[in-house]
Amino acid sequence: MSQAEIVDALLAFIGRPGATDAEFEALALRLFAYQFAHNAPYRRFAQQRGRTPLTVRRWRDVPAVPIKAFKDLTLSCCPPEAAERVFMTSGTTGSGRGRSYHPTLAVYDASMLAGFRARVMRERERIRMGILFPDEAALPNSSLAHYLALAREQCGTPDSAVLVGSAGLDLDALLRALGEAEASGEPYALLGATYAFVPVMDALAERGRRFGLPAGSLIFDTGGFKGQSREIDPDTFYDGLSHAFGVPRDACLNMYGMTELSTQFYDDGNAVCPPVKSGPHWIRSRVVDPLTGADLPEGETGVLVHHDLAHFNSVSAILTEDAGVIAPGGFRLLGRVEGSASRGCSVAVAEFLAAAQA
Protein backbone atom coordinates (compact mmCIF):
# COMPACT_ATOMS: atom_id res chain seq x y z
CA MET A 1 0.00 0.00 0.00
CA SER A 2 1.11 3.56 -0.67
CA GLN A 3 1.22 6.26 2.00
CA ALA A 4 -1.83 7.92 0.44
CA GLU A 5 -3.79 4.65 0.58
CA ILE A 6 -2.78 4.13 4.21
CA VAL A 7 -3.91 7.65 5.13
CA ASP A 8 -7.25 7.23 3.35
CA ALA A 9 -7.87 3.88 5.04
CA LEU A 10 -7.05 5.30 8.47
CA LEU A 11 -9.22 8.40 8.06
CA ALA A 12 -12.13 6.18 7.06
CA PHE A 13 -11.49 3.83 10.00
CA ILE A 14 -11.26 6.69 12.52
CA GLY A 15 -14.42 8.24 11.12
CA ARG A 16 -16.47 5.11 11.80
CA PRO A 17 -18.50 4.76 15.01
CA GLY A 18 -16.62 1.62 16.06
CA ALA A 19 -14.85 -1.51 14.90
CA THR A 20 -14.79 -5.21 15.68
CA ASP A 21 -11.64 -6.95 16.84
CA ALA A 22 -11.38 -8.59 13.42
CA GLU A 23 -11.57 -5.24 11.62
CA PHE A 24 -8.92 -3.76 13.93
CA GLU A 25 -6.68 -6.76 13.35
CA ALA A 26 -7.00 -6.61 9.56
CA LEU A 27 -5.89 -2.99 9.45
CA ALA A 28 -3.16 -3.59 12.04
CA LEU A 29 -1.64 -6.31 9.86
CA ARG A 30 -1.76 -4.08 6.77
CA LEU A 31 0.03 -1.36 8.72
CA PHE A 32 2.65 -3.81 9.96
CA ALA A 33 3.39 -4.83 6.37
CA TYR A 34 3.69 -1.15 5.40
CA GLN A 35 6.03 -0.34 8.30
CA PHE A 36 8.06 -3.52 7.71
CA ALA A 37 8.60 -2.46 4.09
CA HIS A 38 9.48 1.19 4.69
CA ASN A 39 11.07 1.44 8.17
CA ALA A 40 14.48 -0.26 7.94
CA PRO A 41 15.47 -0.32 11.66
CA TYR A 42 12.07 -1.76 12.55
CA ARG A 43 12.31 -4.35 9.78
CA ARG A 44 15.69 -5.59 11.06
CA PHE A 45 14.32 -5.89 14.58
CA ALA A 46 11.21 -7.74 13.43
CA GLN A 47 13.26 -10.13 11.28
CA GLN A 48 15.51 -10.98 14.21
CA ARG A 49 12.38 -11.85 16.18
CA GLY A 50 11.13 -14.01 13.31
CA ARG A 51 8.21 -11.64 12.77
CA THR A 52 7.40 -10.75 9.18
CA PRO A 53 4.16 -10.00 7.32
CA LEU A 54 4.17 -13.68 6.28
CA THR A 55 4.39 -15.03 9.83
CA VAL A 56 2.39 -12.53 11.89
CA ARG A 57 -1.30 -13.39 11.96
CA ARG A 58 -2.51 -11.45 15.04
CA TRP A 59 -2.11 -7.83 16.05
CA ARG A 60 -0.86 -9.02 19.42
CA ASP A 61 2.12 -10.63 17.68
CA VAL A 62 3.27 -7.45 15.93
CA PRO A 63 6.63 -6.68 17.60
CA ALA A 64 6.55 -3.68 19.93
CA VAL A 65 9.36 -1.12 19.92
CA PRO A 66 10.69 0.07 23.32
CA ILE A 67 9.82 3.71 23.73
CA LYS A 68 13.41 4.75 24.48
CA ALA A 69 14.45 3.63 20.99
CA PHE A 70 12.88 6.81 19.61
CA LYS A 71 15.74 8.74 21.20
CA ASP A 72 18.43 6.73 19.42
CA LEU A 73 17.02 5.91 15.99
CA THR A 74 15.06 7.53 13.20
CA LEU A 75 11.89 5.44 13.08
CA SER A 76 10.04 6.77 10.06
CA CYS A 77 8.56 5.32 6.89
CA CYS A 78 8.96 8.61 5.05
CA PRO A 79 12.28 10.46 4.67
CA PRO A 80 12.62 12.65 7.78
CA GLU A 81 13.01 15.76 5.66
CA ALA A 82 9.62 15.04 4.04
CA ALA A 83 7.73 15.23 7.33
CA GLU A 84 5.15 17.99 7.67
CA ARG A 85 5.79 18.08 11.43
CA VAL A 86 8.27 16.52 13.83
CA PHE A 87 7.09 16.16 17.40
CA MET A 88 9.80 15.84 20.05
CA THR A 89 9.69 14.60 23.62
CA SER A 90 10.37 17.03 26.44
CA GLY A 91 13.74 15.51 27.27
CA THR A 92 13.12 15.79 31.01
CA THR A 93 13.57 12.09 31.81
CA GLY A 94 17.04 11.48 30.40
CA SER A 95 19.47 12.43 27.67
CA GLY A 96 18.27 12.92 24.13
CA ARG A 97 14.83 13.65 22.78
CA GLY A 98 12.57 11.16 21.06
CA ARG A 99 11.15 12.18 17.69
CA SER A 100 7.98 11.24 15.84
CA TYR A 101 7.81 12.15 12.16
CA HIS A 102 4.44 13.01 10.60
CA PRO A 103 4.32 13.23 6.78
CA THR A 104 0.82 14.66 7.24
CA LEU A 105 -1.06 15.81 10.33
CA ALA A 106 -4.40 14.71 8.86
CA VAL A 107 -4.46 11.40 10.72
CA TYR A 108 -3.10 12.78 14.01
CA ASP A 109 -5.65 15.62 13.94
CA ALA A 110 -8.56 13.31 13.10
CA SER A 111 -7.56 10.96 15.92
CA MET A 112 -7.14 13.76 18.45
CA LEU A 113 -10.40 15.52 17.64
CA ALA A 114 -12.51 12.38 17.59
CA GLY A 115 -11.19 11.30 20.98
CA PHE A 116 -11.40 14.77 22.53
CA ARG A 117 -14.96 15.38 21.36
CA ALA A 118 -16.16 11.99 22.60
CA ARG A 119 -14.39 11.93 25.97
CA VAL A 120 -14.00 15.58 26.98
CA MET A 121 -16.62 17.59 25.11
CA ARG A 122 -19.24 14.83 25.20
CA GLU A 123 -22.51 16.50 24.13
CA ARG A 124 -21.09 20.04 23.96
CA GLU A 125 -20.10 21.79 20.76
CA ARG A 126 -17.88 24.43 22.40
CA ILE A 127 -16.78 25.57 25.84
CA ARG A 128 -14.72 28.52 27.03
CA MET A 129 -11.15 27.32 27.64
CA GLY A 130 -8.12 28.51 29.55
CA ILE A 131 -4.87 26.86 28.42
CA LEU A 132 -2.05 26.40 30.94
CA PHE A 133 0.62 25.54 28.37
CA PRO A 134 2.64 27.52 25.81
CA ASP A 135 1.25 27.77 22.29
CA GLU A 136 2.66 26.29 19.08
CA ALA A 137 4.60 29.45 18.23
CA ALA A 138 6.62 28.96 21.42
CA LEU A 139 6.85 25.15 21.18
CA PRO A 140 6.52 24.13 17.51
CA ASN A 141 7.79 20.58 18.16
CA SER A 142 5.47 19.86 21.09
CA SER A 143 2.67 17.41 20.42
CA LEU A 144 0.84 18.76 23.49
CA ALA A 145 1.04 22.33 22.22
CA HIS A 146 -0.50 21.16 18.94
CA TYR A 147 -3.11 19.07 20.75
CA LEU A 148 -4.22 22.01 22.90
CA ALA A 149 -4.23 24.38 19.92
CA LEU A 150 -6.57 21.99 18.10
CA ALA A 151 -8.80 21.72 21.16
CA ARG A 152 -9.04 25.49 21.47
CA GLU A 153 -9.56 26.09 17.74
CA GLN A 154 -12.15 23.38 17.15
CA CYS A 155 -13.91 23.15 20.52
CA GLY A 156 -13.25 26.43 22.34
CA THR A 157 -15.33 29.60 22.31
CA PRO A 158 -13.85 32.79 20.81
CA ASP A 159 -12.92 34.09 24.27
CA SER A 160 -10.78 31.03 25.04
CA ALA A 161 -7.19 31.99 25.80
CA VAL A 162 -3.67 30.70 26.27
CA LEU A 163 -2.64 31.83 29.75
CA VAL A 164 1.07 30.99 29.54
CA GLY A 165 3.40 33.30 27.62
CA SER A 166 7.12 33.96 27.28
CA ALA A 167 7.18 35.28 30.85
CA GLY A 168 5.38 32.21 32.18
CA LEU A 169 1.92 32.00 33.73
CA ASP A 170 -0.20 35.13 33.40
CA LEU A 171 -1.84 34.79 36.80
CA ASP A 172 -3.80 38.04 36.53
CA ALA A 173 -5.36 36.92 33.23
CA LEU A 174 -6.20 33.53 34.74
CA LEU A 175 -7.85 35.10 37.78
CA ARG A 176 -9.90 37.39 35.53
CA ALA A 177 -11.00 34.47 33.35
CA LEU A 178 -11.98 32.38 36.37
CA GLY A 179 -13.89 35.27 37.90
CA GLU A 180 -15.74 35.96 34.66
CA ALA A 181 -16.63 32.30 34.28
CA GLU A 182 -17.86 32.12 37.87
CA ALA A 183 -20.05 35.18 37.37
CA SER A 184 -21.36 34.14 33.95
CA GLY A 185 -22.81 30.81 35.01
CA GLU A 186 -21.41 29.28 31.81
CA PRO A 187 -19.19 26.15 32.04
CA TYR A 188 -15.45 26.71 31.85
CA ALA A 189 -12.61 24.30 31.02
CA LEU A 190 -9.09 24.75 32.38
CA LEU A 191 -6.64 22.59 30.44
CA GLY A 192 -2.90 22.13 30.83
CA ALA A 193 0.12 20.15 31.88
CA THR A 194 -0.24 18.53 35.29
CA TYR A 195 2.74 20.42 36.70
CA ALA A 196 1.26 23.78 35.63
CA PHE A 197 -1.62 23.42 38.09
CA VAL A 198 0.69 23.22 41.13
CA PRO A 199 1.85 26.88 41.12
CA VAL A 200 -1.71 27.97 40.31
CA MET A 201 -3.07 26.18 43.38
CA ASP A 202 -0.19 27.60 45.44
CA ALA A 203 -0.89 31.12 44.24
CA LEU A 204 -4.61 30.84 45.01
CA ALA A 205 -3.84 29.48 48.49
CA GLU A 206 -1.41 32.35 49.17
CA ARG A 207 -4.12 34.86 48.24
CA GLY A 208 -6.83 33.02 50.09
CA ARG A 209 -8.77 32.67 46.84
CA ARG A 210 -11.16 29.93 45.78
CA PHE A 211 -13.55 29.75 42.86
CA GLY A 212 -16.87 28.04 42.35
CA LEU A 213 -16.94 27.34 38.63
CA PRO A 214 -20.41 26.74 37.15
CA ALA A 215 -21.89 23.27 36.77
CA GLY A 216 -20.51 21.53 33.70
CA SER A 217 -17.03 23.01 34.15
CA LEU A 218 -14.03 20.70 33.99
CA ILE A 219 -10.34 20.53 34.80
CA PHE A 220 -8.10 18.69 32.36
CA ASP A 221 -4.51 17.72 33.15
CA THR A 222 -1.93 15.60 31.38
CA GLY A 223 1.71 14.64 31.39
CA GLY A 224 2.60 14.37 35.05
CA PHE A 225 5.01 16.58 36.95
CA LYS A 226 8.20 15.96 34.89
CA GLY A 227 10.39 17.58 37.52
CA GLN A 228 8.81 20.98 36.73
CA SER A 229 7.01 21.21 40.08
CA ARG A 230 6.90 19.27 43.28
CA GLU A 231 5.28 15.85 43.08
CA ILE A 232 1.83 15.49 44.65
CA ASP A 233 0.12 12.16 45.17
CA PRO A 234 -3.01 11.78 43.01
CA ASP A 235 -5.64 11.99 45.75
CA THR A 236 -4.08 15.13 47.21
CA PHE A 237 -3.69 16.65 43.74
CA TYR A 238 -7.30 16.13 42.70
CA ASP A 239 -8.59 17.18 46.12
CA GLY A 240 -6.61 20.38 45.63
CA LEU A 241 -8.07 21.02 42.17
CA SER A 242 -11.58 20.39 43.41
CA HIS A 243 -11.07 22.74 46.38
CA ALA A 244 -9.45 25.54 44.35
CA PHE A 245 -11.89 25.62 41.44
CA GLY A 246 -15.11 24.22 42.89
CA VAL A 247 -15.18 21.38 40.38
CA PRO A 248 -16.01 17.85 41.62
CA ARG A 249 -13.30 15.24 41.26
CA ASP A 250 -15.35 13.32 38.74
CA ALA A 251 -15.05 16.39 36.48
CA CYS A 252 -11.25 16.44 36.86
CA LEU A 253 -10.11 14.52 33.80
CA ASN A 254 -6.65 13.21 33.05
CA MET A 255 -5.43 12.52 29.52
CA TYR A 256 -2.69 9.92 29.04
CA GLY A 257 -0.73 10.38 25.84
CA MET A 258 2.80 10.55 24.53
CA THR A 259 4.84 11.92 21.66
CA GLU A 260 5.42 8.38 20.40
CA LEU A 261 1.69 7.86 19.81
CA SER A 262 -0.96 9.66 17.76
CA THR A 263 -3.93 8.68 19.95
CA GLN A 264 -4.75 9.57 23.54
CA PHE A 265 -6.40 7.74 26.44
CA TYR A 266 -8.91 9.30 28.82
CA ASP A 267 -10.61 8.51 32.10
CA ASP A 268 -14.09 9.56 33.21
CA GLY A 269 -12.85 11.63 36.14
CA ASN A 270 -10.73 11.05 39.20
CA ALA A 271 -13.27 10.47 41.94
CA VAL A 272 -11.26 7.30 42.59
CA CYS A 273 -7.55 6.94 41.83
CA PRO A 274 -6.23 5.37 39.74
CA PRO A 275 -9.23 5.49 37.39
CA VAL A 276 -9.77 3.22 34.40
CA LYS A 277 -8.42 4.70 31.20
CA SER A 278 -9.47 3.73 27.71
CA GLY A 279 -9.06 4.84 24.12
CA PRO A 280 -11.05 4.78 20.88
CA HIS A 281 -11.50 1.83 18.54
CA TRP A 282 -8.25 2.41 16.62
CA ILE A 283 -6.00 1.72 19.60
CA ARG A 284 -5.58 -1.39 21.74
CA SER A 285 -3.52 -1.99 24.88
CA ARG A 286 -1.84 -5.00 26.46
CA VAL A 287 -0.05 -5.59 29.76
CA VAL A 288 3.06 -7.71 29.25
CA ASP A 289 6.17 -9.16 30.79
CA PRO A 290 8.82 -6.87 29.25
CA LEU A 291 11.39 -9.67 28.91
CA THR A 292 9.18 -12.14 27.07
CA GLY A 293 6.55 -9.86 25.57
CA ALA A 294 3.92 -12.31 26.79
CA ASP A 295 0.52 -11.00 27.82
CA LEU A 296 -0.17 -11.13 31.56
CA PRO A 297 -3.55 -12.18 32.97
CA GLU A 298 -6.15 -9.53 33.80
CA GLY A 299 -5.47 -8.13 37.24
CA GLU A 300 -1.70 -8.79 37.13
CA THR A 301 0.63 -5.78 37.02
CA GLY A 302 3.04 -5.50 34.09
CA VAL A 303 4.25 -3.06 31.44
CA LEU A 304 1.82 -1.39 29.07
CA VAL A 305 2.07 -1.96 25.32
CA HIS A 306 -0.07 0.25 23.09
CA HIS A 307 -0.97 -0.57 19.49
CA ASP A 308 -1.99 2.69 17.84
CA LEU A 309 -3.12 2.44 14.23
CA ALA A 310 -3.05 6.24 13.88
CA HIS A 311 0.73 6.23 14.42
CA PHE A 312 1.18 4.88 10.92
CA ASN A 313 4.44 6.50 9.79
CA SER A 314 6.63 5.14 12.56
CA VAL A 315 5.67 1.97 14.39
CA SER A 316 2.22 1.27 15.72
CA ALA A 317 3.19 -1.02 18.61
CA ILE A 318 5.02 0.69 21.50
CA LEU A 319 6.46 -0.92 24.64
CA THR A 320 6.16 1.85 27.24
CA GLU A 321 7.87 2.17 30.58
CA ASP A 322 4.53 2.58 32.34
CA ALA A 323 3.19 0.02 34.77
CA GLY A 324 -0.43 -0.93 34.40
CA VAL A 325 -3.07 -3.55 34.96
CA ILE A 326 -5.89 -4.55 32.63
CA ALA A 327 -9.30 -3.73 34.10
CA PRO A 328 -12.87 -4.01 32.80
CA GLY A 329 -13.25 -1.34 30.13
CA GLY A 330 -9.57 -0.49 29.81
CA PHE A 331 -6.55 -0.35 32.12
CA ARG A 332 -5.33 1.35 35.27
CA LEU A 333 -2.12 3.35 34.96
CA LEU A 334 0.12 2.74 37.97
CA GLY A 335 3.11 4.99 37.25
CA ARG A 336 6.62 4.27 36.01
CA VAL A 337 7.91 0.73 36.10
CA GLU A 338 10.33 -0.24 38.86
CA GLY A 339 12.46 -3.20 39.89
CA SER A 340 12.53 -6.23 37.62
CA ALA A 341 10.09 -4.67 35.17
CA SER A 342 12.38 -1.66 34.77
CA ARG A 343 15.35 -3.96 34.17
CA GLY A 344 13.25 -5.87 31.66
CA CYS A 345 12.53 -2.66 29.75
CA SER A 346 16.24 -1.84 29.68
CA VAL A 347 17.02 -5.28 28.27
CA ALA A 348 14.31 -4.79 25.63
CA VAL A 349 15.88 -1.47 24.60
CA ALA A 350 19.34 -3.03 24.29
CA GLU A 351 18.00 -5.91 22.23
CA PHE A 352 16.10 -3.59 19.92
CA LEU A 353 19.07 -1.29 19.33
CA ALA A 354 21.39 -4.22 18.67
CA ALA A 355 18.99 -5.71 16.12
CA ALA A 356 18.01 -2.41 14.48
CA GLN A 357 21.60 -1.26 14.03
CA ALA A 358 22.92 -4.59 12.80
Residue pairs with C-beta under 8 A, 6 or more apart in sequence:
1 9
1 30
1 33
1 34
3 77
3 78
3 103
3 313
6 30
6 31
6 34
6 312
7 104
7 106
7 107
7 312
9 27
9 30
10 27
10 107
10 110
10 282
10 309
10 310
10 312
11 106
11 107
11 110
13 19
13 23
13 27
13 282
13 309
14 107
14 110
14 111
14 114
14 280
14 282
14 310
15 110
15 114
16 281
18 281
19 281
19 282
24 59
24 281
24 282
24 284
24 309
25 58
25 59
27 282
27 309
28 59
28 62
28 307
28 309
28 316
29 53
29 56
29 57
29 59
29 62
31 309
31 312
31 316
32 53
32 56
32 62
32 316
33 53
34 77
34 312
35 42
35 77
35 312
35 314
35 315
35 316
36 42
36 43
36 46
36 52
36 53
37 43
38 77
38 78
39 75
39 76
39 77
39 314
39 315
41 69
41 73
41 74
41 75
41 356
41 357
42 65
42 75
42 315
42 356
44 355
44 356
44 357
44 358
45 63
45 65
45 352
45 355
45 356
46 52
46 63
47 355
48 355
48 358
49 63
49 355
51 61
51 62
51 63
56 62
59 284
59 307
60 286
60 295
62 307
62 316
62 317
63 293
63 317
64 288
64 293
64 305
64 307
64 315
64 317
64 318
64 319
65 75
65 315
65 317
65 318
65 319
65 352
66 319
66 321
66 345
66 348
66 349
66 352
67 98
67 258
67 260
67 318
67 319
67 320
67 321
68 94
68 98
68 321
68 345
68 349
69 75
69 349
69 352
69 353
69 356
70 89
70 98
70 99
70 100
70 259
70 260
70 314
71 89
71 94
71 95
71 96
71 97
71 98
72 96
72 353
73 353
73 356
73 357
74 80
74 99
74 101
75 101
75 314
75 315
76 83
76 101
76 313
76 314
77 103
77 312
77 313
77 314
78 101
78 103
78 313
80 86
80 101
82 103
83 101
83 102
83 103
83 313
84 102
84 103
84 104
84 105
85 102
85 105
85 141
85 146
86 99
86 100
86 101
86 102
86 141
87 99
87 100
87 102
87 141
87 142
87 143
87 146
87 259
88 97
88 98
88 99
88 100
88 141
88 142
88 259
89 97
89 98
89 99
89 258
89 259
89 260
90 97
90 142
90 226
91 97
92 226
92 227
92 228
93 226
98 259
98 260
99 259
100 143
100 259
100 260
100 262
100 311
100 313
100 314
101 313
101 314
102 108
102 262
102 313
103 313
105 146
107 262
107 310
107 312
108 146
108 262
108 310
109 150
110 310
111 262
111 263
111 264
111 280
111 282
111 310
112 147
112 150
112 151
112 262
112 263
112 264
113 150
113 154
113 155
114 280
115 263
115 264
115 266
115 279
115 280
116 150
116 151
116 155
116 264
117 155
118 280
119 253
119 266
119 268
120 151
120 155
120 189
120 218
120 220
120 253
120 255
120 266
121 127
121 155
124 155
124 187
124 216
125 155
126 155
126 156
126 157
127 155
127 156
127 157
127 187
127 188
127 189
127 216
127 218
128 156
128 157
128 159
128 160
128 177
128 181
128 186
128 187
128 188
128 189
129 151
129 152
129 155
129 156
129 157
129 160
129 161
129 188
129 189
129 190
129 191
130 160
130 161
130 163
130 174
130 177
130 178
130 188
130 189
130 190
130 191
131 148
131 152
131 160
131 161
131 162
131 163
131 164
131 191
131 192
132 163
132 164
132 169
132 174
132 190
132 191
132 192
132 193
132 196
132 197
132 200
133 144
133 145
133 148
133 162
133 164
133 191
133 192
133 193
133 196
134 142
134 145
134 162
134 164
134 165
135 145
135 148
135 149
135 162
136 142
136 145
136 146
136 149
138 145
138 165
138 166
139 145
143 257
143 259
144 193
144 222
144 223
144 257
147 257
147 264
148 191
148 192
151 191
152 160
152 162
156 189
161 173
161 177
163 169
163 170
163 173
163 174
163 177
164 170
164 192
164 196
169 196
169 199
169 200
171 200
171 203
174 200
175 209
177 188
178 188
178 190
178 211
178 213
178 245
179 211
181 187
181 188
181 211
181 213
181 214
181 217
182 211
182 212
182 213
182 214
182 246
184 214
185 214
186 214
187 213
187 214
187 215
187 216
187 217
187 218
188 213
188 214
188 217
189 217
189 218
189 219
189 220
190 217
190 218
190 219
190 220
190 245
191 219
191 220
191 221
192 220
192 221
192 222
193 221
193 222
193 223
193 226
193 228
194 221
194 222
194 223
194 224
194 225
194 237
194 254
195 223
195 224
195 225
195 226
195 228
195 229
196 228
196 229
197 219
197 221
197 237
197 240
197 241
198 225
198 229
198 230
198 232
199 229
200 244
201 240
201 241
201 244
204 210
204 211
204 244
205 244
210 243
210 244
210 245
210 246
211 244
211 245
211 246
212 246
213 245
213 246
213 247
217 245
217 246
217 247
217 251
218 247
218 251
218 252
218 253
219 241
219 245
219 247
219 251
219 252
219 253
220 253
220 254
220 255
221 241
221 252
221 253
221 254
221 255
222 254
222 255
222 256
222 257
225 231
225 232
232 240
234 270
234 273
234 274
235 273
238 249
238 252
238 270
238 273
239 249
241 247
241 249
241 252
242 248
242 249
242 252
248 269
248 271
249 269
249 270
249 271
250 268
250 269
250 270
250 271
251 269
252 269
252 270
253 266
253 267
253 268
253 269
253 270
254 266
254 267
254 270
254 275
254 277
255 264
255 265
255 266
256 264
256 265
256 266
256 277
256 333
257 263
257 264
257 265
258 318
258 320
260 311
260 314
260 318
261 283
261 306
261 308
261 310
261 311
261 318
262 308
262 310
262 311
262 312
263 279
263 280
263 282
263 283
263 308
263 309
263 310
263 311
264 279
265 277
265 278
265 279
265 283
265 285
265 330
266 277
266 278
266 279
267 275
267 276
267 277
267 278
268 275
268 276
269 275
274 332
274 333
274 334
275 332
276 327
276 328
276 329
276 330
276 331
276 332
277 330
277 331
277 332
277 333
278 329
278 330
278 331
279 285
279 330
282 308
282 309
282 310
283 306
283 307
283 308
283 309
283 310
284 306
284 307
285 304
285 305
285 306
285 307
285 324
285 326
285 330
285 331
286 295
286 304
286 305
286 307
286 326
287 295
287 296
287 300
287 301
287 302
287 303
287 304
287 305
287 324
287 325
287 326
287 331
288 294
288 295
288 296
288 302
288 303
288 305
288 319
289 296
289 302
289 303
289 344
290 302
290 303
290 319
290 337
290 341
290 344
290 345
290 347
290 348
291 344
291 347
291 348
293 305
293 319
296 302
296 326
298 325
298 326
298 327
299 325
299 326
299 327
300 325
301 323
301 324
301 325
301 334
302 323
302 324
302 325
302 341
303 319
303 320
303 321
303 322
303 323
303 324
303 337
303 341
303 344
303 345
304 320
304 322
304 323
304 324
304 331
304 333
305 317
305 318
305 319
305 320
306 317
306 318
306 320
307 316
307 317
307 318
308 316
308 318
309 316
311 318
319 345
319 348
321 336
321 337
321 342
321 345
322 333
322 334
322 335
322 336
322 337
323 333
323 334
323 335
323 336
323 337
323 338
323 341
324 331
324 332
324 333
324 334
325 331
325 332
325 334
336 342
337 344
337 345
